[in-house]
Amino acid sequence: MIEVRDLHKAFGKVKAVDGVGFRAEDGRITGLLGPNGAGKTTTLRMLYTLMRPDRGQVLVDGMDAGTDPEAVRRRLGVLPDARGLYKRLSSRENIRYFGRLHGLDEATIAARTDALAAALDMGDIIDRRTEGFSQGQRVKTAIARALVHDPRNVILDEPTNGLDVMATRAMRRFLRQLRDEGRCVLFSSHIMQEVAALCDHIVIIARGRVVAEGSADELRAQTGEDNLEDAFVKAIGSEEGLMA
Ligand SMILES: Nc1ncnc2c1ncn2[C@@H]1O[C@H](COP(=O)(O)OP(=O)(O)OP(=O)(O)O)[C@@H](O)[C@H]1O
């Protein structure tokens, strides 16, 4: 489980994150939805210990990211916004390299790689050098690499960015599988339809703050709108940057 309490982060005069708090439970897909510049990436970066908050607390399975970042990192699998791969290495070698960084033995790495390659349908790319990979092939490799240590909590920054319809559907299936295994899945998106299709719990963020949260039904009830799109627009206060 991931719990965020009163997170703040400013860049000079820009208050990127201005008091964000929410819980992402196990066995649930939680979506962080907000327009461009809302503070989603900055929030996620503080969650996965890439950036220190000015104020506030991040707890992962009860571990405090501020005082015990190593323990937090072990419990997290992260697909960051920058998905750099080692282009001279094959997909399998990229995954293996991360497995070794996590201190896993070779047999465990091999077994996890096979399982992830099957779940993500990577049979045709697993032993190809990643140089020249399509966006979808890169994302699959980056996700498999992020999950090699079998983390309980999975954070993905805009996981379907740049993917075609088939790849997006496959990604959604995969995230549901992670959820059904009891993991905590947290992802960000600026695309309402994406979040509506996938999430059990939606946290709407705008101008660095949480402006509404709940299931799709709860959000409709809270805003008094029948249509989810209208509910989002009402919660955010504008249509800017919301649509695909
Ligand atoms: N390293 C940085 N230096 C200066 N400003 C930053 C930095 N990172 C983020 N910001 C600013 O903080 C605000 C929030 O940015 P962030 O990337 O978290 O938004 P986002 O919700 O992820 O947006 P998008 O959907 O466009 O990726 C923006 O105004 C952005 O310009």
Boltz pocket constraint, residues with backbone or C-beta under 6 A from the ligand:
constraints:
  - pocket:
      binder: B
      contacts: [[A, 11], [A, 14], [A, 15], [A, 16], [A, 34], [A, 35], [A, 36], [A, 37], [A, 38], [A, 39], [A, 40], [A, 41], [A, 42], [A, 43], [A, 190]]
      max_distance: 6.0
